[in-house]
Amino acid sequence: MSGKISQEALDQLSQISASQVDDFLKRSSITFLECAINLMATHMSKEEIAATLEEEARLVKEMG
């Protein structure tokens, strides 16, 4: 065995790595959002939080 890794194996590893990074960033983003909502809850009413989140959601939808 020569110890070389095929290009196909390298491509698969690269795809797996990219997928894992994407998953980590998604989970981290959700965790950050949850923390932000909890912080808002210490200083805002539930109605104010909901209105703020609804407005942010509207802006995200407008961005496409």
C-alpha positions in Angstrom: 0.0 0.0 0.0 1.5 3.4 -1.0 -0.2 5.5 1.7 -1.6 7.9 -0.8 -5.2 9.1 -0.6 -7.3 9.1 -3.7 -8.7 12.3 -5.0 -12.2 10.8 -4.6 -11.5 10.2 -0.9 -10.2 13.7 -0.5 -13.3 15.1 -2.1 -15.5 13.0 0.2 -13.6 14.2 3.2 -13.9 17.8 2.0 -17.7 17.4 1.6 -18.1 15.8 5.0 -16.0 18.6 6.6 -18.1 21.3 4.9 -21.3 19.7 5.9 -20.1 19.4 9.5 -19.1 23.1 9.5 -22.5 24.1 8.1 -24.3 22.1 10.8 -22.2 23.6 13.6 -22.8 27.1 12.4 -26.5 26.5 12.2 -26.7 25.0 15.7 -24.5 27.9 17.0 -26.7 30.5 15.4 -29.8 29.0 16.9 -28.1 28.9 20.3 -27.1 32.5 19.9 -30.7 33.5 19.0 -32.1 31.6 22.0 -29.6 33.5 24.3 -30.6 36.8 22.7 -34.3 36.0 23.3 -33.6 35.1 26.9 -31.7 38.4 27.3 -34.6 40.3 25.8 -37.0 38.6 28.2 -35.1 40.1 31.2 -35.9 43.7 30.0 -38.9 43.5 27.7 -42.4 42.2 27.8 -43.4 39.1 25.9 -45.4 41.2 23.6 -42.4 43.5 22.8 -40.2 40.4 22.2 -42.8 38.9 19.9 -43.2 42.2 17.9 -39.5 42.5 17.6 -39.1 39.0 16.3 -42.0 39.3 13.9 -40.4 42.5 12.5 -37.0 40.7 12.1 -38.7 37.8 10.4 -40.4 40.1 8.0 -37.1 41.7 7.1 -35.5 38.3 6.6 -38.3 37.3 4.3 -37.9 40.5 2.3 -34.2 39.8 1.8 -35.3 36.7 -0.3 
